[in-house]
Amino acid sequence: MKANHNGTKDVYSDLSKVYTGYADGEIDTSGRGTMKANRKSTKDVYSDLSKVYTGYADGEIDRDLFDFATRLYAFEDARLFEYLVARIDAFIRAKELDRIRVLDIGCGPGTWLLRLHSHYRSQQCKVSGVGMDYAPGMIEDALAHKKTYCKKNKMKDIEIDFVIGDICEPLNQYDDSEFDITLCLNTVLNHLPVAKMTDAIREIMRVTRGFNLTTVKPVGGLRTAYVCPVDDVRELRQVEDTLSFLDRDGHECVINSHLFVYYEICSLFQSVARIRDCWGLGVCYSRFMANRASDQGLPREDLVQAEIEAIEEKLSRKPHMIDLANHILILATQK
């Protein structure tokens, strides 16, 4: 072939802008981005794209609640649910309970509350509770999800409510220790202003009788657009605590996105609560395992999966590896 670029140095010099876009994304010299914001708040993004998020994060509302196997983050969700149920079981035995009350903060489409309700129906333990989210579109989807769930299971109604609420505001509507379990899953705290995080965690712990389970996105996790798959967006950029991108329709979305480090999130919780457990969820599994929904699996995938799961278990509790996880999990109780 005719050499138009003579030598490695010439190739990189002549194609520098191509390389920059390919390897690192476009350069934002202003530090703020220049795209016009069509959705100017995290709440607007989640509300407008609620159905996109539901399909991406949890599957369609009529899908089996425990169908973990056909989604990208199946391993992490399945492991999180297994961990959560084990902790709830221990709490139920210790307190000799036949019912529990749960608050899910940032509940999204209501999947986790409905999973718990479904699981404990067969365990002769009644689950009631509240799912709270500040995005109206998410609450609409949660109510639709609940209706579908009740119809599918031939129930007139269940004692689970879905309401609009903002964790940046005091939870004055709830008494101290009103809920046996509180959940704050899947990056809810990542979207809060840093100055409000301690007060938010304090309020969560105030209404918690048993334990709180929180997961947050760390600095070293896989790239995320939060509300939809990364492959569906363009011009994804994180500048300080703000993430912006163009969705597949060309609208710009702007999201509060504070990425945590292990010691930071631990310090926040330790100031107002007692940490009982902390580890990394998805340190290596999502990086190396193919999407189970894809037909392009790995050779001898069963053996590869077993080895990666063993490595995952080994690394997930090493402090220097937790920042590389997809999520940091914290289990906390009142002081």
N, C-alpha and C positions, 0 to 999 in steps of 0.2 A: 504494500500500500504506500501511496505517496505521503511523505511526512510533512504535514502542514505546521505542526507544532514540534519544534526541534528540541527534544529533551524534556525531562520531567519538570524542570524549572519553568520552561516555556508553557507547558500544558497548564500548570497550576496558575501561572500569571495571566495567561490569555483567557482562561475559563474561571477566573476567581469568583465572578458574580454567580455563575452557574453552581460552583461548589458551595458558596455561602447559602444559597437558597436550598440546595439539596441537603447539606449537612446540618445547618444551624437555623434555617429559616431566614426570613427577610430581616434586615437590620432596621431597628427602630431608634433613630438618632435622637428623638425628642424625649425618650424615656416614658412616654405616655401613650403612644400609638396615634395614628392619624385617621382611622376609619370612623365614619359617622356611626354613632351608637343608636341602633334601632330598639334594642332592649337594654335599658340603662340600669337595671338593678337585678340582683340575684333572684329576687322574688318574681320579677317579670319573666326571666328566662325559664325558671322552673314551672311557672304557671302556664306560659304559652306553649312550652314543649313538654307538658306533663305526659302526654300519651307516648311521645318519643322516649322519654325517660322510662316509663313503665315497661315498654317493650324491651328496651335495652337492659335495664337493671333486673327486672323481675319476670319478664315474659308477659304475654297477654293475660288479661284478667280472667279469662275462662280456662287458662292452663292449670294443670295440677300444681298446687302450692309447693309440692315437694319434688317437682321435676327439675332437680339441680343439674341433670346430666347433659342438657342441650344448650347451655349458655357458656359464654367465655369465662365468667368468674364462678363457675359451678363449684369448683373445689373449695374456694374461699367461703362461699355462702353455706355449703354443706358443713364445713368444719366449724363455722361460726354458730350455726344452728345446733350442732351436736354439743358444742361447749356450753351454749346458753341453756339448753335443756338439762344438761348434767348439773349445772349450778342451781337451776330452779328446783330440780328433784331433791337436791340436798337441802334446800331451804324448806321445801314442803315437809320433808321428813322431820327436820329439826323442830319445826313449829307445829307439826301435826295438823296441817291445813287440808281442807277439802275444796278451797277456792282461793284464787289469787287475783289481785287487781294490778294492772299494768298500765304505765304511761309510756307511750312511744313519742318522743320529741323529734320532729322532723320526719313524720311517719310516711311521707310520700304517698304512694297508692295503697297503703295499709297492709302490705303483704306480710310483714313480720307479726303484727298482731293477729291476723287471721291464721297464720301458720301455728301460732301458739294455741289459739282457740281450737283449731282442728286437732292438733296433737293431743291436747289434754282432755278432749271429749272422750277419747278411748281410755284415758287414765283415771276416770272418775274424779277429776278435779276441774272445777269450773273456772274459766278465765273471763274476767270482765275488764274493762279499761277504757282508755281514751287515746286516740291518735291525734296528734297536734301537728299542724304544718302551717307556715305563713303564706304559702302559695295557694290561692283559691282553686286553681286548676288541679292541684294535687288532691285537695279535699274532695272535689267533684269526682275524681277518679277513684278515690278511696271509698266513697259512698256507693259508687257503681260496682266496685269490687265486692263490697259487703253484700249488696243486693244479689249479685251473681252467686256468691258463696252460699247465702241462705237458701236461694232457690235450688241450687245443686244439691244441698244437704236436707232439703224439705223442712226448713225451719222458718217460722214466721219472722223472727227477729232474734238478735243476740245482744247481750249487754256490752256492746262496744260502740262508742261514739267517735265520730271524726269531726274535729272542730278546727277553725282557723285560729292560730295563735302564734305568737312570736316569743322565742326563748330570750330575746334581748329585753323583754319586759318581765317584771316580777310575776310569779305564778300565784297571784293573790287569790285566785278562785279555788286553790287547793290548800288543804290543811297540812300541817307538819306530819310527815310520815304517812300520808294518805295512801301511797302506792307501795305494794310489796316489792315490785320490780320497776325500774325505770330504764328505758333504752334511749340511746342517742347515737344512732348508727349511720354509717356511710357518709361521712364527711360533713355532717351538720355543723360541727364546731369550726371546721375550716372556713365556713362562710361568715363567721362572726367577726366584727371588728376586734382587734386584739385587746383594746381597752375594756371591752365588755365581757371577756371570756371568764374571768374569775367570778364575777357576779352571777353569770349564767350557770356556771358549775355549782356555785353555792346554792342557788335556787333549786337546781336539780336534786342535789343531795338533801336539801331541807324536806322535800316532799317524798323522799325515799325511805321506806321502812327497812327493807332488806338490802338489796344491792342495786347498783347502777352498772350497766354495761355500755361502754362508749367505744366507737372506732373512729379514727381520724386518718387523714392522708398525710404521710410523711414526705420529706424533701426528696428522698431517693426512690420513691415508688415509680411505677410506670406512668408515662404521660397520660393526662386525663382531660377530658372536656366536661367531666362531671355528669352532664345531663344527657349525653349521647355519645356514641362511639367516636373515638379519635379519627377513624378513617372517614367519617361523615363530615368533617369540618376542614376549613382552610384557614391559613394565617393564624394558627394557634400560637399565642404568645403570653408569657407570664412576666409581668413587670411589677416587682415588689409583691404586694398582696392583691394584685388584680390580674385576672385572666381574661383575655378577650379572644374571640374567634368569629369566623363567618360560618353560619350553619349551611346546610345543603341548599337552602333557598336564597342564600346570599345575604341574609340579615346578620348584622353584627350582634353578638351577645357579649355582655360584660358581667363578670361574676367576681365577687369577693373570694379570694383564694389564698388563705394563709396556710402554707405547708409547714408542718411541725417537725421538730427534731425530738428524739426520744426524751432527752432530759428536760426539755421545755414543757411537754405535755405532762410529764410526771410532776414537775414543780408546780404547775397550775393546780393539779388535783390534790397534791399534798398540802397545799395551803388551806384547803377547806374540807378535805376528806381523808380517809385512810385507804391507800391503795392495797388491794389484796392480791392482784395479779396484773402483769403487763407483759405482752409479747407481740411479735410481729406476725401478721397474717398475710401469707403470700410473699414470702421472702424470695423464693425462686420458682415456685410452681408455675405461675402465669407467664414467666419469662421463657420457660423451656417446654411446656406442654402445649400441643396443638389444641385449638378450639375444638371441643368435642362435637360441636354442631357442624364442623367442616368434614368433608370427605377425605381431606388430606391429612391422614394420621401419620404417626411415626412408625418405622419398622420395629416390630416386637414392642408395640406401644405399652402392653401390659407390664413388661419388665422395666421399661424406661420409667413408667409412671410410678411403680413401686420404689425404684431407687430415688427418684426425685422427691417422693413423699417422705422417704426416710431422711434425706438431706434437709428437707423443709423442717421436719420436726427437730432436727439437731440444731439448726441455725436460728429458729424462730425466737429463741429465748436468750440469744447472745446480744448484749447491749449494743455492740459495735455493728451488728447486722440489722437491728430492728429498723433503723432509718432507711434501709433498702427494701422494706416490705411494702406491699400495696396498701396495707392499713396497719396502724398500731391499735391494739386492743387493750383497754383498761377496764378492770373490774374494781369497783370502789364501794365502800360503805361509809356511813356517817362516822365521824370521829367519836 
